Amino acid sequence: MINRTLPLLLALGLTACASDPAPTEQMRLTEQALAQTKSLGVVSEQSASLRQAEEKFAQAQAAMQDGENKQARLLAEQAELDARLAEAEHLSAKGREQLTELNQRIGRLRQQLGAM
Protein backbone atom coordinates (compact mmCIF):
# COMPACT_ATOMS: atom_id res chain seq x y z
CA MET A 1 0.00 0.00 0.00
CA ILE A 2 2.77 2.41 0.93
CA ASN A 3 4.67 1.61 -2.25
CA ARG A 4 1.69 2.71 -4.37
CA THR A 5 0.90 5.94 -2.55
CA LEU A 6 4.46 7.28 -2.36
CA PRO A 7 4.83 7.91 -6.12
CA LEU A 8 1.38 9.49 -6.19
CA LEU A 9 2.26 11.84 -3.33
CA LEU A 10 5.55 12.76 -4.98
CA ALA A 11 3.79 13.52 -8.26
CA LEU A 12 1.20 15.68 -6.51
CA GLY A 13 3.91 17.49 -4.59
CA LEU A 14 5.87 18.26 -7.74
CA THR A 15 2.75 19.47 -9.51
CA ALA A 16 1.92 21.79 -6.62
CA CYS A 17 5.43 23.25 -6.67
CA ALA A 18 5.39 23.78 -10.42
CA SER A 19 2.20 25.83 -10.46
CA ASP A 20 2.78 28.88 -8.29
CA PRO A 21 -0.17 31.28 -8.32
CA ALA A 22 0.28 34.66 -9.96
CA PRO A 23 1.66 37.14 -7.40
CA THR A 24 -1.00 39.77 -8.03
CA GLU A 25 -1.24 40.84 -4.38
CA GLN A 26 2.53 41.21 -4.06
CA MET A 27 2.62 43.21 -7.29
CA ARG A 28 -0.07 45.52 -5.86
CA LEU A 29 1.88 45.95 -2.62
CA THR A 30 5.05 46.74 -4.54
CA GLU A 31 3.24 49.29 -6.68
CA GLN A 32 1.90 50.95 -3.52
CA ALA A 33 5.37 51.06 -1.97
CA LEU A 34 6.81 52.66 -5.09
CA ALA A 35 4.00 55.21 -5.25
CA GLN A 36 4.36 56.06 -1.56
CA THR A 37 8.10 56.56 -1.89
CA LYS A 38 7.68 58.79 -4.94
CA SER A 39 4.96 60.80 -3.16
CA LEU A 40 7.61 61.83 -0.62
CA GLY A 41 9.58 63.44 -3.42
CA VAL A 42 12.12 60.67 -3.85
CA VAL A 43 13.30 60.46 -7.45
CA SER A 44 15.16 57.57 -8.99
CA GLU A 45 17.85 59.88 -10.39
CA GLN A 46 18.91 60.65 -6.81
CA SER A 47 18.15 57.33 -5.09
CA ALA A 48 19.93 54.13 -6.06
CA SER A 49 17.50 52.13 -3.91
CA LEU A 50 14.47 53.52 -5.76
CA ARG A 51 16.16 52.93 -9.10
CA GLN A 52 16.78 49.29 -8.12
CA ALA A 53 13.19 48.95 -6.96
CA GLU A 54 11.86 50.21 -10.28
CA GLU A 55 14.16 47.91 -12.24
CA LYS A 56 13.22 44.85 -10.20
CA PHE A 57 9.52 45.70 -10.47
CA ALA A 58 9.83 45.90 -14.26
CA GLN A 59 11.59 42.53 -14.24
CA ALA A 60 8.84 41.11 -12.02
CA GLN A 61 6.18 42.32 -14.45
CA ALA A 62 8.03 40.69 -17.34
CA ALA A 63 8.46 37.43 -15.41
CA MET A 64 4.77 37.41 -14.55
CA GLN A 65 3.84 37.88 -18.20
CA ASP A 66 6.12 34.97 -19.08
CA GLY A 67 4.34 32.79 -16.51
CA GLU A 68 7.35 32.67 -14.21
CA ASN A 69 5.27 33.38 -11.11
CA LYS A 70 7.85 32.31 -8.53
CA GLN A 71 10.52 34.54 -10.05
CA ALA A 72 7.99 37.37 -10.38
CA ARG A 73 7.07 37.06 -6.70
CA LEU A 74 10.72 37.11 -5.59
CA LEU A 75 11.52 40.14 -7.72
CA ALA A 76 8.38 41.97 -6.57
CA GLU A 77 9.25 41.30 -2.93
CA GLN A 78 12.78 42.58 -3.48
CA ALA A 79 11.43 45.64 -5.29
CA GLU A 80 9.07 46.39 -2.41
CA LEU A 81 11.92 46.15 0.10
CA ASP A 82 14.12 48.38 -2.06
CA ALA A 83 11.32 50.96 -2.27
CA ARG A 84 10.90 50.85 1.52
CA LEU A 85 14.66 51.30 1.89
CA ALA A 86 14.58 54.34 -0.40
CA GLU A 87 11.76 55.77 1.71
CA ALA A 88 13.67 55.15 4.95
CA GLU A 89 16.84 56.70 3.53
CA HIS A 90 14.88 59.76 2.44
CA LEU A 91 13.18 60.19 5.82
CA SER A 92 16.48 59.67 7.62
CA ALA A 93 18.15 62.37 5.52
CA LYS A 94 15.27 64.76 6.21
CA GLY A 95 15.57 64.03 9.93
CA ARG A 96 19.29 64.77 9.85
CA GLU A 97 18.61 68.07 8.06
CA GLN A 98 16.04 69.05 10.68
CA LEU A 99 18.40 68.11 13.50
CA THR A 100 21.17 70.23 12.00
CA GLU A 101 18.80 73.17 11.67
CA LEU A 102 17.65 72.82 15.28
CA ASN A 103 21.24 72.64 16.51
CA GLN A 104 22.02 75.83 14.60
CA ARG A 105 19.03 77.58 16.16
CA ILE A 106 20.09 76.44 19.63
CA GLY A 107 23.58 77.77 18.96
CA ARG A 108 22.19 81.16 17.90
CA LEU A 109 19.98 81.31 21.00
CA ARG A 110 22.97 80.52 23.22
CA GLN A 111 24.96 83.28 21.57
CA GLN A 112 22.11 85.74 22.09
CA LEU A 113 21.75 84.71 25.74
CA GLY A 114 25.50 84.99 26.27
CA ALA A 115 25.50 88.51 24.80
CA MET A 116 22.98 89.72 27.38
C-alpha positions in Angstrom: 0.0 0.0 0.0 2.8 2.4 0.9 4.7 1.6 -2.3 1.7 2.7 -4.4 0.9 5.9 -2.6 4.5 7.3 -2.4 4.8 7.9 -6.1 1.4 9.5 -6.2 2.3 11.8 -3.3 5.5 12.8 -5.0 3.8 13.5 -8.3 1.2 15.7 -6.5 3.9 17.5 -4.6 5.9 18.3 -7.7 2.8 19.5 -9.5 1.9 21.8 -6.6 5.4 23.2 -6.7 5.4 23.8 -10.4 2.2 25.8 -10.5 2.8 28.9 -8.3 -0.2 31.3 -8.3 0.3 34.7 -10.0 1.7 37.1 -7.4 -1.0 39.8 -8.0 -1.2 40.8 -4.4 2.5 41.2 -4.1 2.6 43.2 -7.3 -0.1 45.5 -5.9 1.9 46.0 -2.6 5.0 46.7 -4.5 3.2 49.3 -6.7 1.9 50.9 -3.5 5.4 51.1 -2.0 6.8 52.7 -5.1 4.0 55.2 -5.3 4.4 56.1 -1.6 8.1 56.6 -1.9 7.7 58.8 -4.9 5.0 60.8 -3.2 7.6 61.8 -0.6 9.6 63.4 -3.4 12.1 60.7 -3.8 13.3 60.5 -7.5 15.2 57.6 -9.0 17.9 59.9 -10.4 18.9 60.6 -6.8 18.1 57.3 -5.1 19.9 54.1 -6.1 17.5 52.1 -3.9 14.5 53.5 -5.8 16.2 52.9 -9.1 16.8 49.3 -8.1 13.2 48.9 -7.0 11.9 50.2 -10.3 14.2 47.9 -12.2 13.2 44.8 -10.2 9.5 45.7 -10.5 9.8 45.9 -14.3 11.6 42.5 -14.2 8.8 41.1 -12.0 6.2 42.3 -14.4 8.0 40.7 -17.3 8.5 37.4 -15.4 4.8 37.4 -14.5 3.8 37.9 -18.2 6.1 35.0 -19.1 4.3 32.8 -16.5 7.4 32.7 -14.2 5.3 33.4 -11.1 7.8 32.3 -8.5 10.5 34.5 -10.1 8.0 37.4 -10.4 7.1 37.1 -6.7 10.7 37.1 -5.6 11.5 40.1 -7.7 8.4 42.0 -6.6 9.2 41.3 -2.9 12.8 42.6 -3.5 11.4 45.6 -5.3 9.1 46.4 -2.4 11.9 46.2 0.1 14.1 48.4 -2.1 11.3 51.0 -2.3 10.9 50.9 1.5 14.7 51.3 1.9 14.6 54.3 -0.4 11.8 55.8 1.7 13.7 55.2 5.0 16.8 56.7 3.5 14.9 59.8 2.4 13.2 60.2 5.8 16.5 59.7 7.6 18.2 62.4 5.5 15.3 64.8 6.2 15.6 64.0 9.9 19.3 64.8 9.9 18.6 68.1 8.1 16.0 69.0 10.7 18.4 68.1 13.5 21.2 70.2 12.0 18.8 73.2 11.7 17.6 72.8 15.3 21.2 72.6 16.5 22.0 75.8 14.6 19.0 77.6 16.2 20.1 76.4 19.6 23.6 77.8 19.0 22.2 81.2 17.9 20.0 81.3 21.0 23.0 80.5 23.2 25.0 83.3 21.6 22.1 85.7 22.1 21.8 84.7 25.7 25.5 85.0 26.3 25.5 88.5 24.8 23.0 89.7 27.4 
